[in-house]
Amino acid sequence: MAREIITTGKTMEEALAKAYVELDVRADQCEIEVIDKPKKSLFGRIKVEAKVKVTVKEPEPAAEEKPTVKKAVKQMPKEEPVQQAASPAKENHNAEKLAAALNYIKEILDVMGLRNVEIKTEEKDDCAVLTLEGDDLGVLIGRHGETLDALQYLTSLVCNRVEGSYFRITLDCGNYREKREEALKELAKKISAKVKRTGRSQMLEPMNPYERRIIHAVLSDIDGVTSKSKGDEPNRRIMILPTNRSKGSYGKGGNRSSYHKSSKPRQPERTMEEILKSEMAEEEKNTKLYSKIEL
């Protein structure tokens, strides 16, 4: 009786690999029947997994015995490093992730009616920079890059639904990222100079973590100021504070009372004897005044 098995997986390759391992056979020893093909949603989520039926062919009488999958694994030298076999798989996963990211961006651009947009790709080990070039791309950037950041976040989610290690996606539009970075550096220098001059802290507008790191990095090289982040996302802000506060403008040591000193000299306190003499003199004066009245 022929051996057969039905397996499922996120991709056709994954479903077939499971079947080959379970049956302990090679691909050329089997007949394959595709029951369901994998289907994905707009955001890259697997809606329907791949489903295949694998049947082992009857062996030919004079066929030379060939090593199966399990036997081949057992016969591998133990000293051979595992990384050599894992490297091509990692490259395949990264290629699939990048393809998923590009397909998602193209779908978004098509829905937005931006069809004359070129996507340039710069791929590295575990990341890729996707640069969009074309006309009228301001709608993709948004206020301070908020739309571009949101699209980058969604693209990263879709990309990393594909099996494999985390793959970082950076989305740029023209030279916006570079221009925004330079603008933030100039802003940090300008505000830090104001804080040092006035001695008062300054609060910047809400920024994402990437932009806050740029500000913190610039301020770390400027003497006389320091910075810290306050608040919760997405309204987290940077506060720039002076590190050398002045003693104040109310006199030496910052004492407010010394600033309001009166120009009139302070009178010494009178003794009890002086007070009694003053009261007696006042009483005598009144007595002489009233004695002149005749009834």
C-alpha positions as CSV (number, residue, x, y, z in Angstrom):
1,M,0.0,0.0,0.0
2,A,1.4,3.4,-1.0
3,R,2.3,5.7,1.8
4,E,0.8,9.2,1.8
5,I,0.4,12.2,4.1
6,I,-1.4,15.6,4.1
7,T,0.5,18.5,5.6
8,T,0.0,22.3,5.9
9,G,2.3,25.3,6.1
10,K,2.5,29.1,5.6
11,T,4.1,28.4,2.2
12,M,4.2,25.5,-0.3
13,E,7.8,24.9,0.5
14,E,7.1,24.6,4.3
15,A,4.2,22.2,3.8
16,L,6.3,19.9,1.4
17,A,9.3,20.0,3.8
18,K,7.1,18.7,6.6
19,A,5.9,15.9,4.4
20,Y,9.3,14.8,3.3
21,V,10.6,14.7,6.9
22,E,7.5,12.7,8.1
23,L,7.7,10.2,5.3
24,D,11.6,10.1,5.4
25,V,11.9,10.5,1.6
26,R,13.3,12.8,-1.1
27,A,11.3,15.0,-3.4
28,D,12.0,12.8,-6.4
29,Q,10.4,9.8,-4.7
30,C,7.0,11.5,-4.2
31,E,4.0,12.6,-6.1
32,I,2.5,15.9,-5.0
33,E,-1.1,17.0,-5.1
34,V,-1.9,20.6,-4.2
35,I,-5.1,20.8,-2.2
36,D,-5.0,24.5,-1.2
37,K,-2.7,27.3,-2.1
38,P,-1.6,29.9,0.5
39,K,-3.6,33.2,0.5
40,K,-2.6,36.4,2.3
41,S,-4.6,39.5,3.2
42,L,-3.7,43.1,2.3
43,F,-1.5,43.4,5.5
44,G,0.4,40.2,4.8
45,R,-1.5,38.0,7.3
46,I,-2.0,34.4,6.3
47,K,-5.7,33.8,5.6
48,V,-5.4,30.3,4.1
49,E,-2.4,28.0,4.7
50,A,-0.9,25.9,1.9
51,K,-2.2,22.3,2.0
52,V,-0.6,19.4,0.0
53,K,-1.0,15.7,-0.3
54,V,2.3,13.8,-0.8
55,T,2.3,10.2,-1.9
56,V,5.4,8.0,-2.0
57,K,6.1,6.3,-5.3
58,E,6.5,2.6,-5.6
59,P,10.3,1.7,-5.6
60,E,11.8,0.3,-8.8
61,P,13.2,-3.2,-8.5
62,A,16.7,-2.5,-9.7
63,A,17.0,1.1,-8.3
64,E,20.1,1.9,-6.3
65,E,19.4,2.8,-2.8
66,K,19.9,6.5,-2.1
67,P,20.1,8.2,1.2
68,T,16.9,9.6,2.6
69,V,16.5,12.9,4.5
70,K,17.0,11.4,7.9
71,K,19.9,9.2,6.8
72,A,21.6,12.1,5.2
73,V,21.3,14.1,8.4
74,K,22.8,11.2,10.4
75,Q,25.7,10.8,8.0
76,M,26.7,14.5,8.2
77,P,30.0,15.0,10.0
78,K,29.5,16.2,13.6
79,E,32.4,18.7,13.3
80,E,30.6,20.6,10.5
81,P,29.3,23.9,11.8
82,V,25.5,24.3,11.7
83,Q,25.9,28.0,10.5
84,Q,27.0,26.9,7.1
85,A,23.7,25.2,6.4
86,A,21.6,28.0,8.1
87,S,23.2,30.9,6.1
88,P,21.4,30.3,2.8
89,A,18.1,29.9,4.7
90,K,18.6,33.3,6.4
91,E,19.2,34.9,3.0
92,N,16.1,33.4,1.6
93,H,14.0,34.6,4.6
94,N,15.4,38.1,4.2
95,A,14.6,38.1,0.4
96,E,11.0,37.0,1.2
97,K,10.7,39.7,3.8
98,L,12.0,42.4,1.5
99,A,9.6,41.2,-1.3
100,A,6.7,41.3,1.1
101,A,7.6,44.9,2.1
102,L,7.9,46.0,-1.5
103,N,4.6,44.4,-2.5
104,Y,2.8,46.1,0.4
105,I,4.2,49.6,-0.4
106,K,3.2,49.2,-4.1
107,E,-0.4,48.3,-3.0
108,I,-0.6,51.4,-0.8
109,L,0.8,53.6,-3.6
110,D,-1.7,52.2,-6.0
111,V,-4.6,52.8,-3.7
112,M,-3.4,56.4,-3.2
113,G,-3.2,56.9,-6.9
114,L,0.6,57.4,-6.9
115,R,1.6,55.2,-9.8
116,N,4.7,57.0,-11.1
117,V,6.8,56.3,-8.1
118,E,10.2,54.6,-8.2
119,I,11.3,52.5,-5.2
120,K,15.1,52.3,-4.8
121,T,16.3,49.5,-2.5
122,E,19.5,49.4,-0.5
123,E,19.8,46.1,1.3
124,K,22.2,45.2,4.1
125,D,22.6,42.3,6.5
126,D,19.4,42.5,8.6
127,C,17.9,45.7,7.2
128,A,16.9,47.6,4.1
129,V,16.4,51.2,3.2
130,L,13.6,51.8,0.7
131,T,13.6,55.3,-0.9
132,L,10.6,56.5,-2.8
133,E,11.2,59.0,-5.7
134,G,8.8,60.8,-7.9
135,D,6.6,63.9,-8.1
136,D,4.0,65.1,-5.6
137,L,5.2,62.9,-2.7
138,G,4.4,65.4,0.0
139,V,1.3,63.5,0.9
140,L,3.5,60.5,1.8
141,I,5.6,62.6,4.2
142,G,2.9,64.4,6.2
143,R,3.5,66.9,9.0
144,H,7.0,66.4,10.3
145,G,7.1,63.0,8.6
146,E,4.2,61.5,10.6
147,T,2.6,59.8,7.6
148,L,6.0,58.5,6.4
149,D,6.7,57.1,9.9
150,A,3.3,55.4,10.0
151,L,3.8,53.8,6.6
152,Q,7.3,52.6,7.7
153,Y,5.8,51.1,10.9
154,L,3.0,49.2,8.9
155,T,5.5,48.0,6.3
156,S,7.8,46.7,9.1
157,L,4.8,44.7,10.5
158,V,3.9,43.2,7.2
159,C,7.6,42.4,6.5
160,N,8.2,40.6,9.8
161,R,5.2,38.4,9.5
162,V,7.3,36.3,7.2
163,E,9.2,33.6,8.9
164,G,12.8,34.5,10.1
165,S,14.6,36.9,12.3
166,Y,13.7,40.5,12.7
167,F,14.3,42.6,9.5
168,R,14.4,46.3,10.0
169,I,12.8,48.5,7.3
170,T,13.7,52.2,6.9
171,L,11.4,54.1,4.6
172,D,12.6,57.4,3.0
173,C,11.0,59.8,0.6
174,G,13.5,61.7,-1.6
175,N,16.0,63.1,0.9
176,Y,13.5,63.9,3.7
177,R,15.2,61.9,6.4
178,E,18.5,63.6,5.8
179,K,16.9,67.1,5.6
180,R,14.9,66.4,8.8
181,E,18.0,65.3,10.7
182,E,19.9,68.4,9.7
183,A,16.9,70.6,10.8
184,L,16.8,68.8,14.2
185,K,20.5,69.3,14.8
186,E,20.2,73.1,14.0
187,L,17.2,73.3,16.3
188,A,19.1,71.6,19.2
189,K,22.0,74.0,18.8
190,K,19.7,77.1,18.7
191,I,17.6,76.1,21.7
192,S,20.6,75.1,23.7
193,A,22.2,78.5,23.1
194,K,19.0,80.2,24.3
195,V,18.9,78.0,27.5
196,K,22.5,78.9,28.3
197,R,21.8,82.6,27.8
198,T,18.6,82.9,29.8
199,G,19.2,80.1,32.4
200,R,15.7,78.8,31.7
201,S,14.7,75.4,30.5
202,Q,12.9,74.9,27.2
203,M,10.4,72.2,26.2
204,L,10.4,71.0,22.5
205,E,7.5,69.7,20.5
206,P,6.5,65.9,20.6
207,M,8.9,63.7,18.6
208,N,9.3,60.0,17.8
209,P,12.1,58.0,19.4
210,Y,14.3,58.3,16.3
211,E,14.2,62.1,16.3
212,R,14.6,62.3,20.1
213,R,17.8,60.3,19.8
214,I,19.2,62.9,17.3
215,I,18.5,65.8,19.7
216,H,20.0,63.9,22.7
217,A,23.1,63.1,20.7
218,V,23.7,66.7,19.7
219,L,23.1,68.1,23.2
220,S,25.5,65.5,24.8
221,D,28.4,67.4,23.0
222,I,27.3,70.9,24.2
223,D,28.6,72.1,27.5
224,G,26.2,74.0,29.9
225,V,23.1,72.1,29.0
226,T,21.5,68.7,29.5
227,S,18.4,67.0,28.3
228,K,15.7,64.5,29.3
229,S,12.5,63.1,27.9
230,K,9.1,63.6,29.6
231,G,5.6,62.4,28.9
232,D,4.2,59.3,27.2
233,E,4.1,58.3,23.6
234,P,3.1,59.7,21.2
235,N,3.4,63.0,23.0
236,R,6.8,62.4,24.6
237,R,8.9,65.6,24.5
238,I,12.5,66.6,25.2
239,M,13.3,69.2,27.9
240,I,16.5,71.1,27.6
241,L,17.9,72.3,31.0
242,P,20.9,74.5,32.0
243,T,23.5,72.7,34.0
244,N,25.1,76.0,35.5
245,R,22.3,78.0,37.0
246,S,23.1,81.6,38.1
247,K,22.6,82.6,41.8
248,G,19.7,84.8,40.8
249,S,19.1,88.5,40.1
250,Y,18.0,89.5,43.7
251,G,21.4,90.3,45.1
252,K,24.3,88.2,46.4
253,G,23.4,84.7,47.3
254,G,19.9,85.1,45.7
255,N,18.4,86.7,48.8
256,R,15.3,88.5,47.8
257,S,15.2,90.7,51.0
258,S,18.5,92.3,50.1
259,Y,17.0,93.5,46.8
260,H,14.3,95.4,48.6
261,K,16.5,97.1,51.2
262,S,15.1,100.5,52.3
263,S,17.4,103.5,51.9
264,K,16.2,104.9,55.3
265,P,18.5,103.9,58.2
266,R,17.1,101.5,60.7
267,Q,16.2,103.2,64.1
268,P,17.7,101.6,67.2
269,E,15.2,100.0,69.7
270,R,14.3,102.2,72.8
271,T,14.8,101.0,76.3
272,M,12.0,100.8,78.9
273,E,13.4,103.9,80.7
274,E,13.2,105.9,77.5
275,I,9.6,104.8,76.9
276,L,8.5,105.8,80.4
277,K,10.1,109.2,80.2
278,S,8.4,109.8,76.9
279,E,4.9,108.8,78.3
280,M,5.5,111.1,81.3
281,A,6.5,114.0,79.1
282,E,3.4,113.5,77.0
283,E,1.1,113.4,80.1
284,E,2.7,116.6,81.5
285,K,2.1,118.4,78.2
286,N,-1.6,117.5,78.2
287,T,-2.0,118.6,81.8
288,K,-0.6,122.0,81.1
289,L,-2.8,122.4,78.0
290,Y,-6.1,121.5,79.8
291,S,-5.2,123.8,82.9
292,K,-5.8,126.9,80.9
293,I,-9.5,126.2,80.5
294,E,-11.7,128.2,83.0
295,L,-15.2,127.2,83.9
